[in-house]
Amino acid sequence: MSNPAHPGLLKIGQTGRDPDIRRKALSSTGVPEEFVIEYQALSSDYEALEKKIHRKLSDVRLSKGKEFFKISVPEAINITREEAGNTIEYEKIFYTSPEELKKLKEEKRKQLAIKEEEKRKKEEAKYPINQRKEWIKLLKKNNSNK
């Protein structure tokens, strides 16, 4: 899990509960922002797997006894997979890289521009160009009479 209030840090641990319930429990009044699940893996021997992962990450551990590590999400996923071997029964990646986010934002911007153009064309189609020109003349005439 990551937390936007602590960029560059990941909380890597195990739970016997639903990960979202654990996330919500961690996102109490003691933290400025809610935790975000970046990756989850289901393994029958999750407690042993957690110990193996924590040993592997000991040099990037923020402090002993805490489950916070200075590591990127992709690196953490790779290490989890390496340490788990074939014991992962199910996994899901929620993480979106900054590059992917940029692409998604750009695609959303393009879709919005397309919708705006379609809306403009519909409005123009409602009123023929000659009628719009007449309205503009009328507006100019009315404004000049004031």
C-alpha positions as CSV (number, residue, x, y, z in Angstrom):
1,M,0.0,0.0,0.0
2,S,1.1,3.5,-0.6
3,N,-0.1,6.8,0.9
4,P,0.0,10.1,-1.0
5,A,1.1,11.8,2.2
6,H,4.3,9.7,2.2
7,P,5.6,9.5,-1.4
8,G,8.3,6.9,-2.0
9,L,7.2,4.8,0.9
10,L,5.3,1.5,0.7
11,K,3.6,-0.4,3.5
12,I,4.3,-4.1,2.7
13,G,2.6,-6.6,5.0
14,Q,0.2,-9.5,5.3
15,T,-3.3,-9.7,6.5
16,G,-5.7,-12.6,7.0
17,R,-8.5,-10.2,6.3
18,D,-9.8,-8.6,3.1
19,P,-7.0,-6.1,2.1
20,D,-9.5,-3.3,1.7
21,I,-10.7,-3.7,5.3
22,R,-7.1,-3.5,6.4
23,R,-6.5,-0.4,4.2
24,K,-9.5,1.3,5.8
25,A,-8.3,0.4,9.3
26,L,-4.9,1.9,8.6
27,S,-6.5,5.1,7.1
28,S,-7.6,6.3,10.5
29,T,-7.5,9.8,11.9
30,G,-3.8,9.4,12.5
31,V,-2.9,9.7,8.8
32,P,-3.5,12.8,6.6
33,E,-4.6,10.7,3.6
34,E,-6.0,7.3,2.9
35,F,-3.8,4.4,2.0
36,V,-4.0,3.1,-1.6
37,I,-3.8,-0.6,-2.4
38,E,-1.2,-0.9,-5.2
39,Y,-0.9,-4.7,-5.3
40,Q,-2.2,-7.8,-3.5
41,A,-1.3,-11.4,-3.7
42,L,-3.0,-14.4,-2.1
43,S,-0.7,-17.1,-0.8
44,S,-1.6,-19.9,1.6
45,D,1.6,-19.3,3.5
46,Y,1.3,-15.6,3.7
47,E,3.0,-15.2,7.1
48,A,6.2,-16.9,6.0
49,L,6.1,-15.1,2.7
50,E,5.9,-11.7,4.5
51,K,9.0,-12.6,6.6
52,K,11.0,-13.6,3.5
53,I,10.0,-10.3,1.7
54,H,10.8,-8.2,4.8
55,R,14.2,-9.9,5.1
56,K,14.9,-9.2,1.4
57,L,13.9,-5.6,1.8
58,S,15.7,-5.0,5.1
59,D,18.2,-2.5,3.6
60,V,15.3,-0.3,2.4
61,R,13.2,-0.6,5.6
62,L,12.4,2.8,7.1
63,S,12.7,1.5,10.7
64,K,12.9,-1.8,12.4
65,G,9.5,-3.2,13.5
66,K,7.6,-1.1,11.0
67,E,6.4,-2.3,7.6
68,F,7.4,0.8,5.6
69,F,10.0,0.5,2.9
70,K,11.6,3.0,0.5
71,I,11.0,1.1,-2.7
72,S,9.0,1.6,-5.9
73,V,5.8,-0.4,-6.5
74,P,7.2,-2.3,-9.5
75,E,10.3,-3.3,-7.6
76,A,8.1,-4.4,-4.6
77,I,5.9,-6.5,-6.9
78,N,8.9,-8.1,-8.5
79,I,10.5,-9.0,-5.2
80,T,7.2,-10.4,-3.9
81,R,6.9,-12.6,-7.0
82,E,10.5,-13.7,-6.7
83,E,10.2,-14.6,-3.0
84,A,6.8,-16.3,-3.4
85,G,7.9,-18.5,-6.3
86,N,4.8,-20.6,-7.3
87,T,2.9,-20.0,-4.0
88,I,0.9,-17.1,-5.3
89,E,-2.6,-18.4,-5.9
90,Y,-4.1,-15.0,-7.0
91,E,-2.7,-11.5,-7.6
92,K,-4.0,-8.2,-8.7
93,I,-2.1,-5.1,-9.6
94,F,-3.8,-1.7,-9.0
95,Y,-0.8,0.4,-9.5
96,T,-0.7,2.8,-12.4
97,S,2.7,4.2,-13.4
98,P,3.2,8.0,-13.9
99,E,3.6,7.3,-17.6
100,E,0.3,5.4,-17.8
101,L,-1.4,8.2,-15.8
102,K,-0.1,10.7,-18.3
103,K,-1.5,8.7,-21.2
104,L,-4.8,8.3,-19.5
105,K,-5.1,12.0,-18.8
106,E,-4.2,12.8,-22.4
107,E,-6.7,10.4,-23.8
108,K,-9.4,11.9,-21.5
109,R,-8.5,15.4,-22.7
110,K,-8.8,14.2,-26.3
111,Q,-12.2,12.6,-25.7
112,L,-13.4,15.8,-24.0
113,A,-12.2,17.9,-26.9
114,I,-14.1,15.6,-29.3
115,K,-17.3,15.9,-27.3
116,E,-16.9,19.7,-27.2
117,E,-16.5,19.8,-30.9
118,E,-19.5,17.5,-31.4
119,K,-21.5,19.8,-29.1
120,R,-20.4,22.9,-31.0
121,K,-21.4,21.3,-34.4
122,K,-24.8,20.3,-33.1
123,E,-25.4,23.9,-31.9
124,E,-24.3,25.2,-35.3
125,A,-26.6,22.8,-37.1
126,K,-29.6,24.1,-35.1
127,Y,-29.1,27.5,-36.6
128,P,-28.1,28.0,-40.2
129,I,-25.2,30.3,-40.9
130,N,-27.4,32.9,-42.6
131,Q,-29.6,33.1,-39.5
132,R,-26.5,33.5,-37.2
133,K,-25.2,36.3,-39.5
134,E,-28.6,38.1,-39.2
135,W,-28.5,37.8,-35.4
136,I,-25.0,39.2,-35.3
137,K,-26.1,42.2,-37.5
138,L,-29.1,42.7,-35.2
139,L,-27.0,42.6,-32.1
140,K,-24.5,45.1,-33.6
141,K,-27.4,47.4,-34.7
142,N,-29.0,47.3,-31.2
143,N,-25.7,48.0,-29.5
144,S,-24.9,50.9,-31.8
145,N,-28.3,52.4,-31.1
146,K,-27.6,52.6,-27.4
